[in-house]
Amino acid sequence: MGRFAPSPSGPLHFGSLIAATASYLCAKSAKGKWLLRIEDVDKFRIKENSIYSIIHTLEAYGYEWDDDILYQSQRNEAYEAALQSLKELAYPCSCTRKFLLKKAPIGSYGYIYPGYCRQQISNPDSPQFAIRLKTNNSLVLFKDSLQDTIQQRIESEVGDFIIKRSDKMFSYQLAVVVDDEYQGITEVVRGSDLLDNTPRQLYLQQCLAYRQPDYLHFPTAVSDNGKKLSKQNHAPEVGEKEKRKTILATLNFLGQEAPSIDNFAHLNDIWQWAIKHWNRDKIPKRMTLPENYPNTL
């Protein structure tokens, strides 16, 4: 069981389609199911009409999901239930981001939360506080299908992390773990920009007694100047005029060596070929987009 879980912070770009294609083919080539989840738990990041745009684009490009779309914005009761299950390990924290950027040590993944509020709230009069999860310094280790063995000591490299924000919205880390369990996801296929999040998600799975899915983190597509292709970096929206050409481009960036466009009369012909010939062992370690992207697709 696989899934694609875009956030509606803007329309889909070429990097989004790479993620959709990789997860889709990993599931479909194994005769499994592929689900669509809209990660709209953070209402402040939602851009107007993005949800409609994402669904419309996926339909136009021929992706077929096997169940109803799951919306995180409708899942607060499930997240709250998980939070209650974690109450022995959770505690309130009134530390602001500004305070931590000044006081907390910096590690490879940003500031390391030093546990200021573990025993007592640093500012008990604060009307707002987040909920953090206590961690420990045991080694979290897993074997990624593409990136090999990944390991992290969460307490010393990240620190206790937030599972419910001070604005009362649930964190990405908690929501994604609860939803993967609920949907029965057996393999998470996503970009390597999310690789550093995985140990925290594995730790949450352990704390909640959830199953651990397999993971495959493919290299994030970057431009020739090294910038990640993302909504934050103003990656252009994928259009619908060259659908066959664009899907073939995602396959080639994933190392699949698809035949030329002349071999495919219809978009569905490409998907049939891709499902039959998908080989995850061919996914490259790095993907770089040409300088004049998207004109070269």
Helices and strands as residue ranges (DSSP letters): E 2-4, H 14-29, E 34-38, G 43-45, H 50-60, E 70-71, G 72-74, H 76-85, E 90-93, H 97-103, E 106-107, E 110-111, E 130-133, E 139-144, E 148-153, H 154-157, E 161-164, H 172-182, E 187-191, G 192-197, H 198-207, E 214-218, E 221-222, H 243-253, G 261-263, H 267-277, G 280-282, E 287-288
